[in-house]
């Protein structure tokens, strides 16, 4: 029935009186009939509207509707997704939706930064190494107070061993708690200036700890293992791939970095054979144009060497403070010319529109650069022509609800522009961005989105299918991944339908 309705939609739009009647329908049943038609017409533009659900999926959808009612009667000030996640975490923990979304076979996670995705407990353990130092000097842009670094010798006069400082602490659990708080984002960071200063400061404080190749590998492998255990089948990490420090102290090569990721993937597959990962070569917007140009050429070269592992490039960091896409245009165009000269296709999956500012124009450049996906795309709704372009050009938007809320772009998630994208049929894929650094796991995003955006089983299924469709997988990988996911989806649907 819904499919027939979609076919008739163009005619209904040409003749609105067919649906709306033209005059006020004075008979109650006539009124209710036209009202139902209006609602159906409104929902028919969703991407999920064309999905045909089987009986089990319809039963699961009914169960999901019952579970969502838990928060329906709450006032806005009580409704968890209308409040900052870190303030209402306990309400999420108590929600019956959380175990359902933990069990959900989530398909692909297409927007995540690996150094901030997994649990930070392992990083805390790493600070017990006698070679880990903490900076206690004056706070600067590139070296914030509390920065951690693994080194064989003290990096400078203002550095002290963490184990020494911990030994001096009268309350060692409190010391560790403060250490974790210094490299993660939580309630204690709100109301103390620009939240992005705290957020980017976390990365500045922790990167030196991950400079130890053993810590880096253990943390990344643990991150991937956690994701697989959380029913994430596939992930595309937006990450720096230009080499790293080796165990013998020498600088590693970009090729060795990718090989390390392949090794991690293969290790996780021993217990989770359907797990896969790929890389989006990313670099900070705070870098110089020349540095970005050189880096993107490296990403193109890596795409030739590892054609199935490198799937795109990205510019990261706060859009409203660091360089814009237009500022980096010379480097971006050079990358495309270089890729074309080598017969390589390397499209951006670029952060654009992670902003509330109306003068942020990064989205225009993302489309002109032929982006396959838009990172965040929060501001897309302010550009109607680009919304239409996303639909017509089949460009997906990577939506990160809790991250957007934590970083101050939206408070009440019911007002998130993803609601419009869903209604208009813009392809969207749900992602967590930096869940480890923000002290949660991806299931919480699914709870928030399902409740705040009134997602149906069809909506959830469509977003997961799109996470495969808009991924960097080739056709054969896509086919295999989808077959594996469909088996897990059927089990999940049966479990939910029994609720």
C-alpha positions as CSV (number, residue, x, y, z in Angstrom):
1,X,0.0,0.0,0.0
2,X,2.8,2.4,1.0
3,X,4.6,1.7,-2.3
4,X,1.5,2.5,-4.3
5,X,1.0,5.7,-2.3
6,X,4.6,6.7,-3.2
7,X,3.9,6.2,-6.9
8,X,0.8,8.4,-6.7
9,X,2.6,11.1,-4.7
10,X,3.5,13.3,-7.7
11,X,-0.1,13.4,-8.7
12,X,-1.2,14.2,-5.1
13,X,1.3,17.1,-5.0
14,X,-0.1,18.4,-8.3
15,X,-3.7,18.2,-7.0
16,X,-3.5,18.9,-3.3
17,X,-7.3,19.2,-3.1
18,X,-7.4,15.4,-3.5
19,X,-5.7,15.2,-0.2
20,X,-6.6,18.4,1.6
21,X,-10.1,18.8,0.2
22,X,-9.8,22.6,-0.4
23,X,-12.4,23.6,2.2
24,X,-12.6,22.7,5.9
25,X,-14.1,19.1,6.1
26,X,-17.0,19.5,8.4
27,X,-17.9,15.9,8.8
28,X,-15.6,14.3,11.5
29,X,-14.9,11.1,9.6
30,X,-14.0,13.1,6.5
31,X,-11.7,15.3,8.6
32,X,-10.0,12.3,10.1
33,X,-9.6,10.6,6.8
34,X,-7.9,13.7,5.3
35,X,-5.8,14.1,8.4
36,X,-4.5,10.5,8.0
37,X,-3.8,11.2,4.3
38,X,-1.8,14.3,5.2
39,X,0.3,12.3,7.7
40,X,0.9,9.5,5.3
41,X,1.9,12.0,2.6
42,X,4.3,13.6,5.0
43,X,6.0,10.3,5.9
44,X,6.1,9.1,2.3
45,X,9.2,11.1,1.5
46,X,11.3,9.3,4.1
47,X,13.9,6.9,2.6
48,X,12.5,4.1,4.7
49,X,9.0,4.5,3.3
50,X,9.7,2.1,0.4
51,X,10.9,-0.7,2.7
52,X,8.5,-3.6,2.9
53,X,8.6,-5.2,6.4
54,X,7.8,-8.8,7.0
55,X,5.5,-10.0,9.8
56,X,8.3,-10.3,12.3
57,X,9.5,-6.8,11.6
58,X,6.0,-5.4,12.0
59,X,5.7,-7.1,15.4
60,X,9.2,-5.7,16.3
61,X,8.0,-2.3,15.3
62,X,5.0,-2.5,17.5
63,X,7.2,-3.6,20.4
64,X,9.6,-0.7,19.7
65,X,6.6,1.7,19.9
66,X,5.7,0.4,23.3
67,X,9.2,0.8,24.6
68,X,9.5,4.3,23.3
69,X,6.4,5.3,25.3
70,X,8.5,5.2,28.5
71,X,9.6,8.8,28.0
72,X,6.6,10.1,25.9
73,X,4.7,11.7,28.8
74,X,7.7,13.5,30.4
75,X,7.9,17.3,30.3
76,X,10.8,18.8,28.3
77,X,12.9,19.5,31.3
78,X,12.6,15.8,32.3
79,X,12.9,14.2,28.8
80,X,16.4,12.8,28.7
81,X,17.3,13.6,25.0
82,X,16.3,17.2,25.6
83,X,19.1,17.6,28.2
84,X,22.8,17.2,27.9
85,X,23.7,13.6,27.8
86,X,26.3,13.8,30.7
87,X,23.6,15.4,32.9
88,X,21.0,12.6,32.3
89,X,23.2,9.6,31.8
90,X,21.4,7.7,34.6
91,X,18.1,8.0,32.7
92,X,19.7,6.4,29.6
93,X,21.2,3.6,31.8
94,X,17.7,2.8,33.2
95,X,15.9,2.9,29.8
96,X,14.6,-0.5,28.5
97,X,15.7,0.7,25.1
98,X,19.4,0.5,26.0
99,X,19.8,-3.3,26.1
100,X,17.8,-3.4,22.9
101,X,20.2,-1.1,21.2
102,X,23.2,-2.8,22.7
103,X,22.0,-6.0,21.0
104,X,21.2,-4.2,17.7
105,X,23.4,-5.4,14.8
106,X,24.6,-1.9,13.9
107,X,26.1,-2.4,10.6
108,X,28.7,0.2,9.7
109,X,30.2,3.0,11.9
110,X,31.3,5.5,9.2
111,X,32.4,8.5,11.4
112,X,34.7,7.7,14.3
113,X,38.1,8.9,15.4
114,X,40.1,5.9,16.7
115,X,42.1,7.7,19.3
116,X,38.8,8.7,21.0
117,X,36.5,5.8,20.3
118,X,37.4,3.0,22.7
119,X,37.3,2.9,26.5
120,X,40.0,5.0,28.1
121,X,40.5,2.5,30.9
122,X,43.4,1.1,29.0
123,X,45.0,4.5,28.6
124,X,44.8,5.0,32.4
125,X,46.5,1.7,32.8
126,X,49.3,2.9,30.5
127,X,50.1,5.8,32.9
128,X,51.4,3.2,35.4
129,X,54.4,2.7,33.1
130,X,57.5,4.3,34.7
131,X,58.2,6.0,31.3
132,X,55.1,8.0,31.2
133,X,55.5,11.7,32.1
134,X,53.0,14.5,32.8
135,X,53.6,18.2,31.9
136,X,53.2,20.6,34.8
137,X,54.3,23.8,33.2
138,X,52.3,26.7,31.9
139,X,49.4,26.0,29.7
140,X,50.1,26.8,26.0
141,X,48.3,26.2,22.7
142,X,50.3,23.2,21.7
143,X,51.3,22.0,25.1
144,X,48.5,22.1,27.7
145,X,49.1,21.6,31.4
146,X,48.6,17.9,32.2
147,X,49.8,16.7,28.8
148,X,51.0,13.0,28.9
149,X,53.9,11.6,27.1
150,X,55.7,8.3,26.9
151,X,59.5,8.9,26.8
152,X,62.7,7.2,27.9
153,X,64.0,10.5,29.4
154,X,62.1,13.5,30.8
155,X,60.9,15.5,27.8
156,X,61.9,18.8,29.6
157,X,62.2,20.5,33.0
158,X,58.5,20.8,33.6
159,X,57.8,17.1,33.2
160,X,57.4,14.6,36.0
161,X,56.8,10.9,36.1
162,X,53.1,10.1,36.6
163,X,53.9,7.2,38.9
164,X,55.9,9.7,41.1
165,X,52.9,12.2,41.2
166,X,50.5,9.3,41.9
167,X,52.7,8.2,44.8
168,X,52.5,11.7,46.3
169,X,48.7,11.7,46.1
170,X,46.9,11.1,49.4
171,X,43.9,9.8,47.4
172,X,45.1,7.7,44.6
173,X,41.7,6.8,43.1
174,X,40.9,10.5,43.1
175,X,44.2,11.1,41.3
176,X,43.3,8.6,38.6
177,X,39.8,10.0,38.3
178,X,41.2,13.5,37.7
179,X,43.7,12.1,35.2
180,X,40.9,10.5,33.2
181,X,38.8,13.7,33.4
182,X,41.8,15.6,32.0
183,X,41.7,13.6,28.7
184,X,37.9,13.0,28.4
185,X,34.8,15.2,28.2
186,X,32.3,15.2,30.9
187,X,29.9,17.2,33.1
188,X,32.8,18.9,34.8
189,X,33.8,20.6,31.5
190,X,30.5,22.5,31.0
191,X,30.1,26.1,32.0
192,X,33.9,26.7,32.0
193,X,34.4,28.6,28.7
194,X,34.5,27.2,25.2
195,X,33.7,23.5,25.3
196,X,35.8,23.0,22.2
197,X,38.9,24.3,24.1
198,X,38.4,21.4,26.6
199,X,37.6,18.9,23.8
200,X,40.7,19.7,21.7
201,X,42.8,20.0,24.8
202,X,42.0,16.4,25.5
203,X,43.6,15.3,22.3
204,X,46.6,17.5,23.0
205,X,47.1,16.0,26.4
206,X,46.7,12.4,25.3
207,X,48.6,12.1,21.9
208,X,52.0,11.8,23.6
209,X,50.8,8.8,25.5
210,X,49.8,7.0,22.3
211,X,53.2,7.9,20.8
212,X,54.4,4.7,22.4
213,X,53.8,2.1,19.6
214,X,52.9,-0.6,22.1
215,X,50.3,1.6,23.8
216,X,48.9,2.7,20.4
217,X,48.5,-0.8,19.2
218,X,47.0,-2.2,22.4
219,X,44.5,0.6,22.6
220,X,43.5,0.4,18.9
221,X,43.1,-3.4,19.0
222,X,41.1,-3.1,22.2
223,X,38.9,-0.4,20.6
224,X,38.2,-2.7,17.6
225,X,37.5,-5.6,19.9
226,X,35.0,-3.5,21.9
227,X,33.3,-2.4,18.7
228,X,32.9,-5.9,17.5
229,X,31.5,-7.0,20.9
230,X,29.0,-4.1,20.6
231,X,27.7,-5.5,17.4
232,X,29.5,-3.1,15.1
233,X,30.3,-5.1,12.0
234,X,32.3,-2.5,10.0
235,X,34.1,0.8,10.8
236,X,35.7,3.6,8.9
237,X,38.2,5.3,11.1
238,X,38.9,9.0,10.2
239,X,42.6,9.0,11.2
240,X,46.1,10.3,10.6
241,X,48.0,7.8,8.5
242,X,51.4,9.5,7.9
243,X,53.5,7.2,10.0
244,X,54.2,7.0,13.7
245,X,57.0,6.2,16.2
246,X,58.4,2.6,16.0
247,X,59.5,0.6,19.0
248,X,63.1,1.2,18.2
249,X,62.5,5.0,18.3
250,X,62.7,5.6,14.5
251,X,59.9,7.3,12.6
252,X,57.6,4.8,11.0
253,X,56.3,5.1,7.4
254,X,52.7,5.6,6.3
255,X,52.8,2.2,4.8
256,X,53.7,0.7,8.1
257,X,50.8,2.5,9.7
258,X,48.3,1.0,7.3
259,X,49.9,-2.4,7.7
260,X,49.5,-2.1,11.5
261,X,45.8,-1.5,11.0
262,X,45.5,-4.5,8.7
263,X,47.2,-6.6,11.4
264,X,44.7,-5.3,14.0
265,X,41.8,-6.1,11.7
266,X,43.1,-9.6,11.1
267,X,43.6,-10.1,14.9
268,X,40.0,-9.1,15.6
269,X,38.7,-11.4,12.9
270,X,40.0,-14.4,14.7
271,X,37.1,-14.0,17.2
272,X,34.8,-11.9,15.0
273,X,35.2,-13.1,11.4
274,X,32.7,-10.6,9.9
275,X,34.5,-7.6,11.4
276,X,36.1,-5.2,8.9
277,X,37.7,-1.7,9.0
278,X,38.9,0.9,6.6
279,X,40.7,4.2,6.8
280,X,39.8,7.8,5.9
281,X,43.1,9.7,5.8
282,X,42.5,12.7,8.0
283,X,44.5,15.8,8.9
284,X,43.9,18.8,11.2
285,X,42.6,22.1,9.8
286,X,45.2,23.8,12.0
287,X,47.9,22.5,9.6
288,X,49.4,24.7,7.0
289,X,48.2,24.5,3.4
290,X,51.6,23.0,2.3
291,X,51.4,20.4,5.0
292,X,47.9,19.4,4.0
293,X,49.0,19.3,0.3
294,X,51.8,16.9,1.1
295,X,49.7,14.8,3.4
296,X,46.8,14.4,0.8
297,X,49.4,13.3,-1.8
298,X,50.5,10.7,0.7
299,X,46.9,9.5,1.1
300,X,46.6,9.2,-2.7
301,X,49.8,7.1,-2.8
302,X,48.5,4.9,0.0
303,X,45.3,4.4,-2.0
304,X,47.4,2.9,-4.8
305,X,49.3,0.6,-2.4
306,X,46.3,-0.3,-0.3
307,X,43.3,0.1,-2.6
308,X,40.8,-1.6,-0.3
309,X,42.0,0.0,2.9
310,X,42.1,3.7,2.1
311,X,38.6,5.0,1.2
312,X,38.8,8.7,1.4
313,X,40.2,11.8,3.0
314,X,39.0,14.3,5.6
315,X,39.9,17.6,7.3
316,X,39.2,17.6,11.1
317,X,39.2,20.0,14.0
318,X,36.8,22.8,14.9
319,X,35.5,24.4,11.7
320,X,34.6,27.8,13.2
321,X,38.1,28.4,14.5
322,X,40.5,26.6,12.2
323,X,41.0,26.8,8.5
324,X,37.9,26.5,6.2
325,X,37.6,24.2,3.2
326,X,38.1,27.3,1.1
327,X,41.3,28.2,2.9
328,X,42.6,24.8,2.0
329,X,41.3,24.9,-1.6
330,X,44.8,24.9,-3.2
331,X,45.7,21.7,-1.3
332,X,42.4,20.0,-2.0
333,X,42.4,20.7,-5.7
334,X,46.0,19.6,-5.9
335,X,45.0,16.3,-4.3
336,X,42.3,15.8,-6.9
337,X,44.6,16.6,-9.8
338,X,47.2,14.3,-8.4
339,X,44.7,11.5,-8.0
340,X,43.4,12.0,-11.5
341,X,46.9,11.9,-13.0
342,X,47.4,8.5,-11.4
343,X,44.0,7.2,-12.3
344,X,42.9,7.0,-8.6
345,X,39.5,7.9,-7.3
346,X,39.7,9.3,-3.8
347,X,36.6,11.2,-2.8
348,X,36.3,13.3,0.5
349,X,34.3,12.2,3.5
350,X,34.8,15.6,4.8
351,X,33.8,17.4,8.1
352,X,31.5,20.2,6.9
353,X,28.7,22.1,8.6
354,X,29.6,21.1,12.1
355,X,28.5,24.6,13.1
356,X,25.7,26.9,14.1
357,X,27.2,29.9,12.3
358,X,25.4,31.1,9.2
359,X,28.7,32.2,7.6
360,X,30.1,28.7,7.7
361,X,30.3,27.8,3.9
362,X,32.2,24.6,4.1
363,X,29.3,22.6,2.8
364,X,29.4,24.3,-0.6
365,X,33.0,23.2,-1.0
366,X,32.3,19.7,0.2
367,X,29.7,19.3,-2.6
368,X,31.9,20.9,-5.2
369,X,34.7,18.5,-4.2
370,X,32.3,15.6,-4.9
371,X,32.1,14.4,-1.4
372,X,30.7,10.8,-1.0
373,X,29.6,11.7,2.5
374,X,29.4,14.8,4.7
375,X,30.9,14.6,8.2
376,X,28.2,15.9,10.6
377,X,26.5,18.2,8.1
378,X,24.6,19.8,11.0
379,X,24.2,23.1,9.2
380,X,22.9,21.5,6.0
381,X,19.4,22.5,6.8
382,X,20.3,26.2,6.5
383,X,21.0,25.7,2.8
384,X,17.8,24.4,1.0
385,X,19.6,24.0,-2.3
386,X,22.2,21.8,-0.8
387,X,19.5,19.6,0.9
388,X,18.1,19.0,-2.5
389,X,21.6,18.4,-3.9
390,X,22.3,15.8,-1.3
391,X,19.1,14.0,-2.3
392,X,19.7,14.2,-6.0
393,X,23.4,13.5,-5.9
394,X,22.9,10.7,-3.4
395,X,25.3,12.1,-0.8
396,X,24.9,10.8,2.7
397,X,25.3,12.8,6.0
398,X,27.1,11.3,8.9
399,X,25.0,12.3,11.9
400,X,26.5,12.2,15.4
401,X,23.7,13.2,17.9
402,X,25.3,13.0,21.3
403,X,28.5,14.6,20.0
404,X,26.6,17.5,18.5
405,X,24.8,17.9,21.9
406,X,27.9,17.6,24.0
407,X,29.7,20.2,21.9
408,X,26.9,22.7,22.1
409,X,25.3,22.7,18.7
410,X,21.9,21.5,20.0
411,X,20.4,20.9,23.4
412,X,17.0,19.2,22.7
413,X,17.7,16.4,20.2
414,X,14.1,16.7,19.0
415,X,15.3,19.9,17.4
416,X,18.3,18.3,15.7
417,X,18.2,18.9,11.9
418,X,18.4,15.2,11.3
419,X,14.6,15.3,11.9
420,X,14.3,17.3,8.7
421,X,16.8,15.1,6.8
422,X,14.8,12.1,7.7
423,X,11.6,13.7,6.6
424,X,13.0,14.9,3.3
425,X,14.7,11.7,2.4
426,X,18.3,12.8,2.8
427,X,20.5,9.7,3.2
428,X,21.8,9.7,6.7
429,X,24.0,7.3,8.7
430,X,24.2,7.3,12.5
431,X,27.7,7.6,14.0
432,X,29.2,8.3,17.4
433,X,32.2,10.5,16.6
434,X,34.3,10.2,19.8
435,X,32.4,8.0,22.2
436,X,35.4,6.9,24.3
437,X,36.5,10.4,25.0
438,X,32.9,11.4,25.8
439,X,32.5,8.4,28.1
440,X,29.8,6.3,26.4
441,X,29.3,3.6,23.9
442,X,27.5,3.8,20.5
443,X,24.2,2.2,21.8
444,X,23.4,5.5,23.6
445,X,23.3,7.4,20.2
446,X,20.8,4.8,19.0
447,X,18.6,5.2,22.1
448,X,18.7,9.0,21.8
449,X,17.9,9.0,18.1
450,X,15.2,6.4,18.3
451,X,13.4,8.3,21.0
452,X,14.0,11.9,20.0
453,X,13.4,11.3,16.2
454,X,10.6,8.8,16.7
455,X,12.4,6.2,14.6
456,X,10.5,3.2,13.4
457,X,12.0,-0.3,12.7
458,X,12.0,0.7,9.0
459,X,14.0,3.9,9.8
460,X,16.6,2.0,11.8
461,X,16.9,-0.7,9.1
462,X,17.3,1.9,6.4
463,X,20.0,3.8,8.2
464,X,21.9,0.5,8.8
465,X,21.5,-0.5,5.1
466,X,22.8,2.9,4.2
467,X,25.8,2.5,6.4
468,X,26.8,-0.3,4.0
469,X,25.6,1.5,0.8
470,X,27.7,4.6,1.5
471,X,30.7,2.9,2.9
472,X,34.0,2.4,1.1
473,X,33.4,-1.3,0.6
474,X,33.7,-2.7,-2.9
475,X,30.7,-4.7,-4.4
476,X,31.9,-8.1,-3.3
477,X,32.7,-6.8,0.3
478,X,29.3,-5.2,0.4
479,X,27.5,-8.4,-0.7
480,X,29.3,-10.5,2.0
481,X,28.8,-7.9,4.7
482,X,25.1,-7.5,4.0
483,X,24.5,-11.3,4.0
484,X,26.2,-11.6,7.4
485,X,24.2,-8.6,8.8
486,X,20.9,-9.9,7.6
487,X,21.3,-13.1,9.7
488,X,22.0,-11.0,12.8
489,X,19.1,-8.6,12.0
490,X,16.6,-11.5,11.8
491,X,17.7,-12.7,15.2
492,X,17.4,-9.2,16.7
493,X,14.0,-8.6,15.2
494,X,12.8,-11.9,16.6
495,X,14.1,-10.9,20.1
496,X,12.5,-7.5,19.9
497,X,9.2,-8.9,18.6
498,X,8.9,-11.1,21.7
499,X,9.0,-8.0,24.1
